[in-house]
Amino acid sequence: MKRLVLASLALLACAFALGVGAHTVVEKTEPATDAPLDSSPPTIEVQFKHAMQMTSVVVLDAAKSERKLTFTPATSAALITINDPALQAGRNEIRWKGLSKDGHVITGTLVFVVKQSSANP
């Protein structure tokens, strides 16, 4: 009985370690999240710790208007490029969804703030 318990605990610990390692996190973005931007960048690069497959990206602007964004590549990668985000003045949330290496759905939010231009206070 003691062996069965120890074997079960070892198997559980192994499964936990494998599951945690299969998910990924954002390591950095270019431009950096939460940094004030003078204008919308032409692209946003998102570097993940491990390869993942992005499935959707949307931006929610300060007016709470949601718009779907395009990204590359469509296959599994650690570096994802969001094309032409057209961020509006104010706070913009980019909400992404993807599949980790083990097939689990992963999600996240990136925040970018675009300064109000002096012509449009």
MODELLER restraints for C-alpha pairs under 7 A, 6 or more apart:
rsr = mdl.restraints
at = mdl.atoms
rsr.add(forms.Gaussian(group=physical.xy_distance, feature=features.Distance(at['CA:22:A'], at['CA:100:A']), mean=6.52, stdev=0.5))
rsr.add(forms.Gaussian(group=physical.xy_distance, feature=features.Distance(at['CA:22:A'], at['CA:101:A']), mean=5.72, stdev=0.5))
rsr.add(forms.Gaussian(group=physical.xy_distance, feature=features.Distance(at['CA:22:A'], at['CA:102:A']), mean=5.76, stdev=0.5))
rsr.add(forms.Gaussian(group=physical.xy_distance, feature=features.Distance(at['CA:23:A'], at['CA:100:A']), mean=5.41, stdev=0.5))
rsr.add(forms.Gaussian(group=physical.xy_distance, feature=features.Distance(at['CA:23:A'], at['CA:101:A']), mean=6.89, stdev=0.5))
rsr.add(forms.Gaussian(group=physical.xy_distance, feature=features.Distance(at['CA:24:A'], at['CA:48:A']), mean=6.45, stdev=0.5))
rsr.add(forms.Gaussian(group=physical.xy_distance, feature=features.Distance(at['CA:24:A'], at['CA:49:A']), mean=5.65, stdev=0.5))
rsr.add(forms.Gaussian(group=physical.xy_distance, feature=features.Distance(at['CA:24:A'], at['CA:50:A']), mean=5.38, stdev=0.5))
rsr.add(forms.Gaussian(group=physical.xy_distance, feature=features.Distance(at['CA:24:A'], at['CA:100:A']), mean=6.67, stdev=0.5))
rsr.add(forms.Gaussian(group=physical.xy_distance, feature=features.Distance(at['CA:25:A'], at['CA:48:A']), mean=5.57, stdev=0.5))
rsr.add(forms.Gaussian(group=physical.xy_distance, feature=features.Distance(at['CA:25:A'], at['CA:49:A']), mean=5.66, stdev=0.5))
rsr.add(forms.Gaussian(group=physical.xy_distance, feature=features.Distance(at['CA:26:A'], at['CA:46:A']), mean=6.87, stdev=0.5))
rsr.add(forms.Gaussian(group=physical.xy_distance, feature=features.Distance(at['CA:26:A'], at['CA:47:A']), mean=5.89, stdev=0.5))
rsr.add(forms.Gaussian(group=physical.xy_distance, feature=features.Distance(at['CA:26:A'], at['CA:48:A']), mean=4.35, stdev=0.5))
rsr.add(forms.Gaussian(group=physical.xy_distance, feature=features.Distance(at['CA:26:A'], at['CA:49:A']), mean=6.20, stdev=0.5))
rsr.add(forms.Gaussian(group=physical.xy_distance, feature=features.Distance(at['CA:27:A'], at['CA:47:A']), mean=5.58, stdev=0.5))
rsr.add(forms.Gaussian(group=physical.xy_distance, feature=features.Distance(at['CA:27:A'], at['CA:48:A']), mean=5.24, stdev=0.5))
rsr.add(forms.Gaussian(group=physical.xy_distance, feature=features.Distance(at['CA:27:A'], at['CA:49:A']), mean=5.69, stdev=0.5))
rsr.add(forms.Gaussian(group=physical.xy_distance, feature=features.Distance(at['CA:28:A'], at['CA:46:A']), mean=6.23, stdev=0.5))
rsr.add(forms.Gaussian(group=physical.xy_distance, feature=features.Distance(at['CA:28:A'], at['CA:47:A']), mean=5.34, stdev=0.5))
rsr.add(forms.Gaussian(group=physical.xy_distance, feature=features.Distance(at['CA:29:A'], at['CA:44:A']), mean=6.98, stdev=0.5))
rsr.add(forms.Gaussian(group=physical.xy_distance, feature=features.Distance(at['CA:29:A'], at['CA:45:A']), mean=5.48, stdev=0.5))
rsr.add(forms.Gaussian(group=physical.xy_distance, feature=features.Distance(at['CA:29:A'], at['CA:46:A']), mean=4.58, stdev=0.5))
rsr.add(forms.Gaussian(group=physical.xy_distance, feature=features.Distance(at['CA:29:A'], at['CA:47:A']), mean=6.03, stdev=0.5))
rsr.add(forms.Gaussian(group=physical.xy_distance, feature=features.Distance(at['CA:30:A'], at['CA:44:A']), mean=5.68, stdev=0.5))
rsr.add(forms.Gaussian(group=physical.xy_distance, feature=features.Distance(at['CA:30:A'], at['CA:45:A']), mean=5.08, stdev=0.5))
rsr.add(forms.Gaussian(group=physical.xy_distance, feature=features.Distance(at['CA:30:A'], at['CA:46:A']), mean=6.72, stdev=0.5))
rsr.add(forms.Gaussian(group=physical.xy_distance, feature=features.Distance(at['CA:31:A'], at['CA:44:A']), mean=6.37, stdev=0.5))
rsr.add(forms.Gaussian(group=physical.xy_distance, feature=features.Distance(at['CA:33:A'], at['CA:110:A']), mean=6.22, stdev=0.5))
rsr.add(forms.Gaussian(group=physical.xy_distance, feature=features.Distance(at['CA:33:A'], at['CA:111:A']), mean=5.57, stdev=0.5))
rsr.add(forms.Gaussian(group=physical.xy_distance, feature=features.Distance(at['CA:33:A'], at['CA:112:A']), mean=5.54, stdev=0.5))
rsr.add(forms.Gaussian(group=physical.xy_distance, feature=features.Distance(at['CA:34:A'], at['CA:111:A']), mean=5.64, stdev=0.5))
rsr.add(forms.Gaussian(group=physical.xy_distance, feature=features.Distance(at['CA:34:A'], at['CA:112:A']), mean=5.29, stdev=0.5))
rsr.add(forms.Gaussian(group=physical.xy_distance, feature=features.Distance(at['CA:34:A'], at['CA:113:A']), mean=6.48, stdev=0.5))
rsr.add(forms.Gaussian(group=physical.xy_distance, feature=features.Distance(at['CA:35:A'], at['CA:112:A']), mean=6.71, stdev=0.5))
rsr.add(forms.Gaussian(group=physical.xy_distance, feature=features.Distance(at['CA:35:A'], at['CA:113:A']), mean=6.85, stdev=0.5))
rsr.add(forms.Gaussian(group=physical.xy_distance, feature=features.Distance(at['CA:36:A'], at['CA:112:A']), mean=6.99, stdev=0.5))
rsr.add(forms.Gaussian(group=physical.xy_distance, feature=features.Distance(at['CA:36:A'], at['CA:113:A']), mean=5.16, stdev=0.5))
rsr.add(forms.Gaussian(group=physical.xy_distance, feature=features.Distance(at['CA:36:A'], at['CA:114:A']), mean=5.86, stdev=0.5))
rsr.add(forms.Gaussian(group=physical.xy_distance, feature=features.Distance(at['CA:36:A'], at['CA:115:A']), mean=6.43, stdev=0.5))
rsr.add(forms.Gaussian(group=physical.xy_distance, feature=features.Distance(at['CA:37:A'], at['CA:113:A']), mean=6.04, stdev=0.5))
rsr.add(forms.Gaussian(group=physical.xy_distance, feature=features.Distance(at['CA:37:A'], at['CA:114:A']), mean=4.62, stdev=0.5))
rsr.add(forms.Gaussian(group=physical.xy_distance, feature=features.Distance(at['CA:37:A'], at['CA:115:A']), mean=5.91, stdev=0.5))
rsr.add(forms.Gaussian(group=physical.xy_distance, feature=features.Distance(at['CA:38:A'], at['CA:114:A']), mean=5.77, stdev=0.5))
rsr.add(forms.Gaussian(group=physical.xy_distance, feature=features.Distance(at['CA:38:A'], at['CA:115:A']), mean=5.31, stdev=0.5))
rsr.add(forms.Gaussian(group=physical.xy_distance, feature=features.Distance(at['CA:39:A'], at['CA:114:A']), mean=5.71, stdev=0.5))
rsr.add(forms.Gaussian(group=physical.xy_distance, feature=features.Distance(at['CA:39:A'], at['CA:115:A']), mean=6.93, stdev=0.5))
rsr.add(forms.Gaussian(group=physical.xy_distance, feature=features.Distance(at['CA:40:A'], at['CA:86:A']), mean=5.69, stdev=0.5))
rsr.add(forms.Gaussian(group=physical.xy_distance, feature=features.Distance(at['CA:40:A'], at['CA:87:A']), mean=4.97, stdev=0.5))
rsr.add(forms.Gaussian(group=physical.xy_distance, feature=features.Distance(at['CA:40:A'], at['CA:114:A']), mean=6.68, stdev=0.5))
rsr.add(forms.Gaussian(group=physical.xy_distance, feature=features.Distance(at['CA:42:A'], at['CA:83:A']), mean=6.84, stdev=0.5))
rsr.add(forms.Gaussian(group=physical.xy_distance, feature=features.Distance(at['CA:42:A'], at['CA:84:A']), mean=5.06, stdev=0.5))
rsr.add(forms.Gaussian(group=physical.xy_distance, feature=features.Distance(at['CA:42:A'], at['CA:85:A']), mean=6.89, stdev=0.5))
rsr.add(forms.Gaussian(group=physical.xy_distance, feature=features.Distance(at['CA:43:A'], at['CA:81:A']), mean=6.57, stdev=0.5))
rsr.add(forms.Gaussian(group=physical.xy_distance, feature=features.Distance(at['CA:43:A'], at['CA:82:A']), mean=5.52, stdev=0.5))
rsr.add(forms.Gaussian(group=physical.xy_distance, feature=features.Distance(at['CA:43:A'], at['CA:83:A']), mean=4.86, stdev=0.5))
rsr.add(forms.Gaussian(group=physical.xy_distance, feature=features.Distance(at['CA:43:A'], at['CA:84:A']), mean=5.36, stdev=0.5))
rsr.add(forms.Gaussian(group=physical.xy_distance, feature=features.Distance(at['CA:43:A'], at['CA:85:A']), mean=6.45, stdev=0.5))
rsr.add(forms.Gaussian(group=physical.xy_distance, feature=features.Distance(at['CA:44:A'], at['CA:81:A']), mean=5.71, stdev=0.5))
rsr.add(forms.Gaussian(group=physical.xy_distance, feature=features.Distance(at['CA:44:A'], at['CA:82:A']), mean=5.02, stdev=0.5))
rsr.add(forms.Gaussian(group=physical.xy_distance, feature=features.Distance(at['CA:44:A'], at['CA:83:A']), mean=6.84, stdev=0.5))
rsr.add(forms.Gaussian(group=physical.xy_distance, feature=features.Distance(at['CA:45:A'], at['CA:79:A']), mean=6.82, stdev=0.5))
rsr.add(forms.Gaussian(group=physical.xy_distance, feature=features.Distance(at['CA:45:A'], at['CA:80:A']), mean=5.77, stdev=0.5))
rsr.add(forms.Gaussian(group=physical.xy_distance, feature=features.Distance(at['CA:45:A'], at['CA:81:A']), mean=4.48, stdev=0.5))
rsr.add(forms.Gaussian(group=physical.xy_distance, feature=features.Distance(at['CA:45:A'], at['CA:82:A']), mean=6.25, stdev=0.5))
rsr.add(forms.Gaussian(group=physical.xy_distance, feature=features.Distance(at['CA:46:A'], at['CA:79:A']), mean=5.74, stdev=0.5))
rsr.add(forms.Gaussian(group=physical.xy_distance, feature=features.Distance(at['CA:46:A'], at['CA:80:A']), mean=5.18, stdev=0.5))
rsr.add(forms.Gaussian(group=physical.xy_distance, feature=features.Distance(at['CA:46:A'], at['CA:81:A']), mean=6.29, stdev=0.5))
rsr.add(forms.Gaussian(group=physical.xy_distance, feature=features.Distance(at['CA:47:A'], at['CA:78:A']), mean=5.83, stdev=0.5))
rsr.add(forms.Gaussian(group=physical.xy_distance, feature=features.Distance(at['CA:47:A'], at['CA:79:A']), mean=4.59, stdev=0.5))
rsr.add(forms.Gaussian(group=physical.xy_distance, feature=features.Distance(at['CA:47:A'], at['CA:80:A']), mean=6.53, stdev=0.5))
rsr.add(forms.Gaussian(group=physical.xy_distance, feature=features.Distance(at['CA:48:A'], at['CA:78:A']), mean=4.92, stdev=0.5))
rsr.add(forms.Gaussian(group=physical.xy_distance, feature=features.Distance(at['CA:48:A'], at['CA:79:A']), mean=6.23, stdev=0.5))
rsr.add(forms.Gaussian(group=physical.xy_distance, feature=features.Distance(at['CA:49:A'], at['CA:78:A']), mean=6.59, stdev=0.5))
rsr.add(forms.Gaussian(group=physical.xy_distance, feature=features.Distance(at['CA:50:A'], at['CA:78:A']), mean=5.38, stdev=0.5))
rsr.add(forms.Gaussian(group=physical.xy_distance, feature=features.Distance(at['CA:51:A'], at['CA:76:A']), mean=5.75, stdev=0.5))
rsr.add(forms.Gaussian(group=physical.xy_distance, feature=features.Distance(at['CA:51:A'], at['CA:77:A']), mean=4.35, stdev=0.5))
rsr.add(forms.Gaussian(group=physical.xy_distance, feature=features.Distance(at['CA:51:A'], at['CA:78:A']), mean=3.91, stdev=0.5))
rsr.add(forms.Gaussian(group=physical.xy_distance, feature=features.Distance(at['CA:51:A'], at['CA:101:A']), mean=6.91, stdev=0.5))
rsr.add(forms.Gaussian(group=physical.xy_distance, feature=features.Distance(at['CA:52:A'], at['CA:76:A']), mean=4.88, stdev=0.5))
rsr.add(forms.Gaussian(group=physical.xy_distance, feature=features.Distance(at['CA:52:A'], at['CA:77:A']), mean=5.44, stdev=0.5))
rsr.add(forms.Gaussian(group=physical.xy_distance, feature=features.Distance(at['CA:52:A'], at['CA:78:A']), mean=6.15, stdev=0.5))
rsr.add(forms.Gaussian(group=physical.xy_distance, feature=features.Distance(at['CA:52:A'], at['CA:98:A']), mean=6.72, stdev=0.5))
rsr.add(forms.Gaussian(group=physical.xy_distance, feature=features.Distance(at['CA:52:A'], at['CA:99:A']), mean=5.79, stdev=0.5))
rsr.add(forms.Gaussian(group=physical.xy_distance, feature=features.Distance(at['CA:52:A'], at['CA:100:A']), mean=4.84, stdev=0.5))
rsr.add(forms.Gaussian(group=physical.xy_distance, feature=features.Distance(at['CA:52:A'], at['CA:101:A']), mean=5.84, stdev=0.5))
rsr.add(forms.Gaussian(group=physical.xy_distance, feature=features.Distance(at['CA:53:A'], at['CA:74:A']), mean=6.91, stdev=0.5))
rsr.add(forms.Gaussian(group=physical.xy_distance, feature=features.Distance(at['CA:53:A'], at['CA:75:A']), mean=5.69, stdev=0.5))
rsr.add(forms.Gaussian(group=physical.xy_distance, feature=features.Distance(at['CA:53:A'], at['CA:76:A']), mean=4.19, stdev=0.5))
rsr.add(forms.Gaussian(group=physical.xy_distance, feature=features.Distance(at['CA:53:A'], at['CA:77:A']), mean=6.38, stdev=0.5))
rsr.add(forms.Gaussian(group=physical.xy_distance, feature=features.Distance(at['CA:53:A'], at['CA:98:A']), mean=5.36, stdev=0.5))
rsr.add(forms.Gaussian(group=physical.xy_distance, feature=features.Distance(at['CA:53:A'], at['CA:99:A']), mean=5.14, stdev=0.5))
rsr.add(forms.Gaussian(group=physical.xy_distance, feature=features.Distance(at['CA:53:A'], at['CA:100:A']), mean=6.62, stdev=0.5))
rsr.add(forms.Gaussian(group=physical.xy_distance, feature=features.Distance(at['CA:54:A'], at['CA:74:A']), mean=6.82, stdev=0.5))
rsr.add(forms.Gaussian(group=physical.xy_distance, feature=features.Distance(at['CA:54:A'], at['CA:97:A']), mean=6.09, stdev=0.5))
rsr.add(forms.Gaussian(group=physical.xy_distance, feature=features.Distance(at['CA:54:A'], at['CA:98:A']), mean=4.08, stdev=0.5))
rsr.add(forms.Gaussian(group=physical.xy_distance, feature=features.Distance(at['CA:54:A'], at['CA:99:A']), mean=6.45, stdev=0.5))
rsr.add(forms.Gaussian(group=physical.xy_distance, feature=features.Distance(at['CA:55:A'], at['CA:97:A']), mean=5.65, stdev=0.5))
rsr.add(forms.Gaussian(group=physical.xy_distance, feature=features.Distance(at['CA:55:A'], at['CA:98:A']), mean=4.72, stdev=0.5))
rsr.add(forms.Gaussian(group=physical.xy_distance, feature=features.Distance(at['CA:56:A'], at['CA:96:A']), mean=5.71, stdev=0.5))
rsr.add(forms.Gaussian(group=physical.xy_distance, feature=features.Distance(at['CA:56:A'], at['CA:97:A']), mean=5.27, stdev=0.5))
rsr.add(forms.Gaussian(group=physical.xy_distance, feature=features.Distance(at['CA:56:A'], at['CA:98:A']), mean=6.77, stdev=0.5))
rsr.add(forms.Gaussian(group=physical.xy_distance, feature=features.Distance(at['CA:57:A'], at['CA:68:A']), mean=6.07, stdev=0.5))
rsr.add(forms.Gaussian(group=physical.xy_distance, feature=features.Distance(at['CA:57:A'], at['CA:69:A']), mean=5.42, stdev=0.5))
rsr.add(forms.Gaussian(group=physical.xy_distance, feature=features.Distance(at['CA:57:A'], at['CA:70:A']), mean=6.98, stdev=0.5))
rsr.add(forms.Gaussian(group=physical.xy_distance, feature=features.Distance(at['CA:57:A'], at['CA:94:A']), mean=6.79, stdev=0.5))
rsr.add(forms.Gaussian(group=physical.xy_distance, feature=features.Distance(at['CA:57:A'], at['CA:95:A']), mean=5.73, stdev=0.5))
rsr.add(forms.Gaussian(group=physical.xy_distance, feature=features.Distance(at['CA:57:A'], at['CA:96:A']), mean=4.42, stdev=0.5))
rsr.add(forms.Gaussian(group=physical.xy_distance, feature=features.Distance(at['CA:57:A'], at['CA:97:A']), mean=6.51, stdev=0.5))
rsr.add(forms.Gaussian(group=physical.xy_distance, feature=features.Distance(at['CA:58:A'], at['CA:66:A']), mean=6.54, stdev=0.5))
rsr.add(forms.Gaussian(group=physical.xy_distance, feature=features.Distance(at['CA:58:A'], at['CA:67:A']), mean=5.42, stdev=0.5))
rsr.add(forms.Gaussian(group=physical.xy_distance, feature=features.Distance(at['CA:58:A'], at['CA:68:A']), mean=4.31, stdev=0.5))
rsr.add(forms.Gaussian(group=physical.xy_distance, feature=features.Distance(at['CA:58:A'], at['CA:69:A']), mean=5.35, stdev=0.5))
rsr.add(forms.Gaussian(group=physical.xy_distance, feature=features.Distance(at['CA:58:A'], at['CA:94:A']), mean=5.68, stdev=0.5))
rsr.add(forms.Gaussian(group=physical.xy_distance, feature=features.Distance(at['CA:58:A'], at['CA:95:A']), mean=5.37, stdev=0.5))
rsr.add(forms.Gaussian(group=physical.xy_distance, feature=features.Distance(at['CA:58:A'], at['CA:96:A']), mean=6.56, stdev=0.5))
rsr.add(forms.Gaussian(group=physical.xy_distance, feature=features.Distance(at['CA:59:A'], at['CA:66:A']), mean=5.58, stdev=0.5))
rsr.add(forms.Gaussian(group=physical.xy_distance, feature=features.Distance(at['CA:59:A'], at['CA:67:A']), mean=5.38, stdev=0.5))
rsr.add(forms.Gaussian(group=physical.xy_distance, feature=features.Distance(at['CA:59:A'], at['CA:68:A']), mean=6.49, stdev=0.5))
rsr.add(forms.Gaussian(group=physical.xy_distance, feature=features.Distance(at['CA:59:A'], at['CA:69:A']), mean=6.97, stdev=0.5))
rsr.add(forms.Gaussian(group=physical.xy_distance, feature=features.Distance(at['CA:59:A'], at['CA:92:A']), mean=6.54, stdev=0.5))
rsr.add(forms.Gaussian(group=physical.xy_distance, feature=features.Distance(at['CA:59:A'], at['CA:93:A']), mean=5.52, stdev=0.5))
rsr.add(forms.Gaussian(group=physical.xy_distance, feature=features.Distance(at['CA:59:A'], at['CA:94:A']), mean=4.39, stdev=0.5))
rsr.add(forms.Gaussian(group=physical.xy_distance, feature=features.Distance(at['CA:59:A'], at['CA:95:A']), mean=6.22, stdev=0.5))
rsr.add(forms.Gaussian(group=physical.xy_distance, feature=features.Distance(at['CA:60:A'], at['CA:66:A']), mean=4.47, stdev=0.5))
rsr.add(forms.Gaussian(group=physical.xy_distance, feature=features.Distance(at['CA:60:A'], at['CA:67:A']), mean=6.68, stdev=0.5))
rsr.add(forms.Gaussian(group=physical.xy_distance, feature=features.Distance(at['CA:60:A'], at['CA:92:A']), mean=5.69, stdev=0.5))
rsr.add(forms.Gaussian(group=physical.xy_distance, feature=features.Distance(at['CA:60:A'], at['CA:93:A']), mean=5.08, stdev=0.5))
rsr.add(forms.Gaussian(group=physical.xy_distance, feature=features.Distance(at['CA:60:A'], at['CA:94:A']), mean=6.40, stdev=0.5))
rsr.add(forms.Gaussian(group=physical.xy_distance, feature=features.Distance(at['CA:61:A'], at['CA:88:A']), mean=6.37, stdev=0.5))
rsr.add(forms.Gaussian(group=physical.xy_distance, feature=features.Distance(at['CA:61:A'], at['CA:91:A']), mean=6.19, stdev=0.5))
rsr.add(forms.Gaussian(group=physical.xy_distance, feature=features.Distance(at['CA:61:A'], at['CA:92:A']), mean=4.43, stdev=0.5))
rsr.add(forms.Gaussian(group=physical.xy_distance, feature=features.Distance(at['CA:61:A'], at['CA:93:A']), mean=6.40, stdev=0.5))
rsr.add(forms.Gaussian(group=physical.xy_distance, feature=features.Distance(at['CA:62:A'], at['CA:90:A']), mean=5.72, stdev=0.5))
rsr.add(forms.Gaussian(group=physical.xy_distance, feature=features.Distance(at['CA:62:A'], at['CA:91:A']), mean=5.16, stdev=0.5))
rsr.add(forms.Gaussian(group=physical.xy_distance, feature=features.Distance(at['CA:62:A'], at['CA:92:A']), mean=6.02, stdev=0.5))
rsr.add(forms.Gaussian(group=physical.xy_distance, feature=features.Distance(at['CA:69:A'], at['CA:82:A']), mean=6.99, stdev=0.5))
rsr.add(forms.Gaussian(group=physical.xy_distance, feature=features.Distance(at['CA:69:A'], at['CA:85:A']), mean=6.42, stdev=0.5))
rsr.add(forms.Gaussian(group=physical.xy_distance, feature=features.Distance(at['CA:70:A'], at['CA:82:A']), mean=5.99, stdev=0.5))
rsr.add(forms.Gaussian(group=physical.xy_distance, feature=features.Distance(at['CA:70:A'], at['CA:83:A']), mean=5.60, stdev=0.5))
rsr.add(forms.Gaussian(group=physical.xy_distance, feature=features.Distance(at['CA:71:A'], at['CA:80:A']), mean=6.77, stdev=0.5))
rsr.add(forms.Gaussian(group=physical.xy_distance, feature=features.Distance(at['CA:71:A'], at['CA:81:A']), mean=5.41, stdev=0.5))
rsr.add(forms.Gaussian(group=physical.xy_distance, feature=features.Distance(at['CA:71:A'], at['CA:82:A']), mean=4.32, stdev=0.5))
rsr.add(forms.Gaussian(group=physical.xy_distance, feature=features.Distance(at['CA:71:A'], at['CA:83:A']), mean=5.52, stdev=0.5))
rsr.add(forms.Gaussian(group=physical.xy_distance, feature=features.Distance(at['CA:72:A'], at['CA:80:A']), mean=5.81, stdev=0.5))
rsr.add(forms.Gaussian(group=physical.xy_distance, feature=features.Distance(at['CA:72:A'], at['CA:81:A']), mean=5.28, stdev=0.5))
rsr.add(forms.Gaussian(group=physical.xy_distance, feature=features.Distance(at['CA:72:A'], at['CA:82:A']), mean=6.67, stdev=0.5))
rsr.add(forms.Gaussian(group=physical.xy_distance, feature=features.Distance(at['CA:73:A'], at['CA:80:A']), mean=6.36, stdev=0.5))
rsr.add(forms.Gaussian(group=physical.xy_distance, feature=features.Distance(at['CA:88:A'], at['CA:114:A']), mean=6.57, stdev=0.5))
rsr.add(forms.Gaussian(group=physical.xy_distance, feature=features.Distance(at['CA:89:A'], at['CA:114:A']), mean=4.70, stdev=0.5))
rsr.add(forms.Gaussian(group=physical.xy_distance, feature=features.Distance(at['CA:89:A'], at['CA:115:A']), mean=5.71, stdev=0.5))
rsr.add(forms.Gaussian(group=physical.xy_distance, feature=features.Distance(at['CA:89:A'], at['CA:116:A']), mean=5.30, stdev=0.5))
rsr.add(forms.Gaussian(group=physical.xy_distance, feature=features.Distance(at['CA:90:A'], at['CA:113:A']), mean=5.29, stdev=0.5))
rsr.add(forms.Gaussian(group=physical.xy_distance, feature=features.Distance(at['CA:90:A'], at['CA:114:A']), mean=5.09, stdev=0.5))
rsr.add(forms.Gaussian(group=physical.xy_distance, feature=features.Distance(at['CA:90:A'], at['CA:115:A']), mean=6.15, stdev=0.5))
rsr.add(forms.Gaussian(group=physical.xy_distance, feature=features.Distance(at['CA:90:A'], at['CA:116:A']), mean=6.68, stdev=0.5))
rsr.add(forms.Gaussian(group=physical.xy_distance, feature=features.Distance(at['CA:91:A'], at['CA:112:A']), mean=6.03, stdev=0.5))
rsr.add(forms.Gaussian(group=physical.xy_distance, feature=features.Distance(at['CA:91:A'], at['CA:113:A']), mean=4.45, stdev=0.5))
rsr.add(forms.Gaussian(group=physical.xy_distance, feature=features.Distance(at['CA:91:A'], at['CA:114:A']), mean=6.60, stdev=0.5))
rsr.add(forms.Gaussian(group=physical.xy_distance, feature=features.Distance(at['CA:92:A'], at['CA:111:A']), mean=5.74, stdev=0.5))
rsr.add(forms.Gaussian(group=physical.xy_distance, feature=features.Distance(at['CA:92:A'], at['CA:112:A']), mean=5.22, stdev=0.5))
rsr.add(forms.Gaussian(group=physical.xy_distance, feature=features.Distance(at['CA:92:A'], at['CA:113:A']), mean=5.96, stdev=0.5))
rsr.add(forms.Gaussian(group=physical.xy_distance, feature=features.Distance(at['CA:93:A'], at['CA:109:A']), mean=6.34, stdev=0.5))
rsr.add(forms.Gaussian(group=physical.xy_distance, feature=features.Distance(at['CA:93:A'], at['CA:110:A']), mean=5.68, stdev=0.5))
rsr.add(forms.Gaussian(group=physical.xy_distance, feature=features.Distance(at['CA:93:A'], at['CA:111:A']), mean=4.67, stdev=0.5))
rsr.add(forms.Gaussian(group=physical.xy_distance, feature=features.Distance(at['CA:93:A'], at['CA:112:A']), mean=6.52, stdev=0.5))
rsr.add(forms.Gaussian(group=physical.xy_distance, feature=features.Distance(at['CA:94:A'], at['CA:109:A']), mean=5.49, stdev=0.5))
rsr.add(forms.Gaussian(group=physical.xy_distance, feature=features.Distance(at['CA:94:A'], at['CA:110:A']), mean=5.01, stdev=0.5))
rsr.add(forms.Gaussian(group=physical.xy_distance, feature=features.Distance(at['CA:94:A'], at['CA:111:A']), mean=6.28, stdev=0.5))
rsr.add(forms.Gaussian(group=physical.xy_distance, feature=features.Distance(at['CA:95:A'], at['CA:108:A']), mean=5.83, stdev=0.5))
rsr.add(forms.Gaussian(group=physical.xy_distance, feature=features.Distance(at['CA:95:A'], at['CA:109:A']), mean=4.45, stdev=0.5))
rsr.add(forms.Gaussian(group=physical.xy_distance, feature=features.Distance(at['CA:95:A'], at['CA:110:A']), mean=6.49, stdev=0.5))
rsr.add(forms.Gaussian(group=physical.xy_distance, feature=features.Distance(at['CA:96:A'], at['CA:107:A']), mean=5.60, stdev=0.5))
rsr.add(forms.Gaussian(group=physical.xy_distance, feature=features.Distance(at['CA:96:A'], at['CA:108:A']), mean=5.46, stdev=0.5))
rsr.add(forms.Gaussian(group=physical.xy_distance, feature=features.Distance(at['CA:96:A'], at['CA:109:A']), mean=6.29, stdev=0.5))
rsr.add(forms.Gaussian(group=physical.xy_distance, feature=features.Distance(at['CA:97:A'], at['CA:106:A']), mean=5.79, stdev=0.5))
rsr.add(forms.Gaussian(group=physical.xy_distance, feature=features.Distance(at['CA:97:A'], at['CA:107:A']), mean=4.41, stdev=0.5))
rsr.add(forms.Gaussian(group=physical.xy_distance, feature=features.Distance(at['CA:97:A'], at['CA:108:A']), mean=6.69, stdev=0.5))
rsr.add(forms.Gaussian(group=physical.xy_distance, feature=features.Distance(at['CA:98:A'], at['CA:105:A']), mean=5.73, stdev=0.5))
rsr.add(forms.Gaussian(group=physical.xy_distance, feature=features.Distance(at['CA:98:A'], at['CA:106:A']), mean=5.37, stdev=0.5))
rsr.add(forms.Gaussian(group=physical.xy_distance, feature=features.Distance(at['CA:98:A'], at['CA:107:A']), mean=6.39, stdev=0.5))
rsr.add(forms.Gaussian(group=physical.xy_distance, feature=features.Distance(at['CA:99:A'], at['CA:105:A']), mean=4.71, stdev=0.5))
rsr.add(forms.Gaussian(group=physical.xy_distance, feature=features.Distance(at['CA:99:A'], at['CA:106:A']), mean=5.88, stdev=0.5))
rsr.add(forms.Gaussian(group=physical.xy_distance, feature=features.Distance(at['CA:100:A'], at['CA:106:A']), mean=6.49, stdev=0.5))
